[in-house]
Amino acid sequence: MRIDDLQPQEGSQHRKRRIGRGIAAGQGASGGFGMRGQKSRSGRPTRPGFEGGQIPLYRRVPKLKHFTIVNPKHFTIVNLDQLSSLPSGSEVTLESLMDAGIVTQNDGVLRILGRGEVTVPLTVRAHSITASAQSKIEAAGGTVEVVA
């Protein structure tokens, strides 16, 4: 057997339909596209996403990278490097931070993040705290209480 002996399996290939070549060809007159309407006209296929003139879905959705959150959570965020100026053994709450001038306004419940280091033992009462911040506070001899 040689490469020029190869040929397709019998019955696997069909002849090409000859559209619009008269009634004898079987696809004459309207060429299998029906009588009237947009899908029978020349230049026929509409572009992807076309909805007949209605504003298509890809133009109806917001032009943003994400949809806005309906009920977002707001936090007053404080990092550990901001707490390093507090005296040893002080209690850290949102009210005490506002009294100390570290936080100027209440943007929501208190959340402690782990940027920086803390060297003095502190008693922290916050609604949310990261794992790194909690481990650094406890390593300095402080305690962490998550308030519900």
C-alpha positions in Angstrom: 0.0 0.0 0.0 1.2 3.5 -0.9 0.1 6.9 0.1 -1.4 7.5 -3.3 -3.6 4.4 -2.9 -5.5 6.1 0.1 -9.0 7.2 -0.5 -12.0 8.0 1.7 -14.4 5.3 3.0 -17.2 4.6 0.6 -20.2 6.8 1.4 -18.3 9.1 3.8 -18.2 12.0 1.4 -21.2 13.8 -0.1 -21.4 16.1 -3.0 -21.7 19.8 -2.4 -25.2 21.3 -2.6 -25.6 23.6 -5.6 -28.0 26.3 -4.3 -30.1 28.3 -6.7 -29.3 26.4 -9.9 -32.9 25.7 -11.0 -35.7 23.4 -10.0 -34.0 20.2 -11.2 -31.1 20.7 -8.7 -33.6 20.4 -5.8 -32.5 23.7 -4.3 -33.8 26.1 -6.8 -36.1 29.2 -6.4 -35.7 30.2 -2.8 -32.7 27.9 -2.2 -34.0 26.2 0.9 -34.3 29.5 2.8 -38.1 29.7 2.7 -40.3 32.4 1.2 -39.9 35.7 2.9 -38.3 37.3 6.0 -34.9 38.4 7.2 -33.4 34.9 7.1 -34.2 34.5 3.4 -32.5 37.7 2.2 -29.0 38.2 0.8 -26.3 39.1 3.3 -28.4 36.8 5.4 -26.7 35.9 8.7 -27.2 38.5 11.4 -24.3 39.2 13.6 -23.9 37.3 16.9 -25.9 38.9 19.7 -28.3 40.6 17.3 -31.8 40.6 18.9 -33.9 42.1 16.0 -33.2 45.7 17.0 -33.9 45.3 20.7 -30.9 46.5 22.8 -28.9 43.3 23.1 -27.8 41.6 26.3 -24.2 42.6 26.0 -25.3 46.3 25.9 -27.8 46.0 28.6 -25.5 44.7 31.3 -23.4 47.3 33.3 -20.1 48.2 31.7 -18.1 47.4 34.8 -15.6 44.7 35.8 -18.0 43.6 38.5 -21.5 44.3 39.7 -21.9 46.5 42.8 -22.5 44.8 46.1 -26.0 45.4 47.3 -25.3 45.5 51.1 -21.5 46.0 51.4 -19.8 45.5 54.8 -18.1 48.7 56.0 -15.1 48.5 58.4 -13.0 50.9 60.3 -9.6 49.6 59.4 -6.6 49.8 61.7 -3.1 48.3 61.1 -0.8 47.0 63.8 1.8 49.7 63.1 -0.8 52.3 64.2 -1.2 50.5 67.5 2.5 50.4 68.3 2.3 53.9 69.8 -0.2 52.9 72.5 1.0 52.3 76.1 1.5 48.8 77.5 -1.7 47.0 78.7 -4.1 49.4 77.1 -7.5 48.3 75.9 -8.1 48.7 72.1 -11.7 49.3 71.0 -13.2 51.6 68.4 -14.0 54.2 71.1 -10.6 54.1 72.7 -8.9 54.5 69.3 -11.1 57.6 68.5 -10.2 59.1 71.9 -6.5 58.5 71.2 -6.8 60.1 67.8 -5.6 57.1 65.8 -9.0 56.8 64.2 -10.8 60.1 63.3 -14.2 58.8 62.2 -16.4 55.7 62.6 -16.6 54.0 59.2 -18.2 50.9 60.6 -17.1 48.1 63.0 -13.4 47.7 63.9 -11.2 45.5 61.8 -7.5 44.9 62.7 -5.0 44.1 59.9 -1.5 42.7 60.3 0.8 45.3 58.7 3.6 46.3 61.0 4.7 45.0 64.4 3.5 45.5 67.9 5.8 45.1 70.9 3.6 46.0 73.9 0.9 43.7 75.3 -2.6 45.0 74.3 -6.1 43.9 75.0 -7.9 44.1 71.6 -11.7 44.0 71.3 -12.6 44.1 67.6 -15.4 42.7 65.3 -12.8 41.2 62.9 -9.1 40.5 63.0 -6.8 38.8 60.5 -4.9 35.7 61.5 -1.5 37.4 61.2 -2.6 40.3 63.4 -3.9 38.0 66.0 -0.7 35.9 66.1 1.5 39.1 66.4 -0.6 40.5 69.3 -0.6 37.2 71.2 3.2 36.9 70.6 3.7 40.3 72.2 1.8 39.1 75.3 -1.6 40.6 74.5 -5.1 39.2 74.2 -7.7 39.2 71.4 -11.4 39.2 71.8 -13.7 39.0 68.7 -16.9 41.0 69.5 -20.0 39.7 67.6 
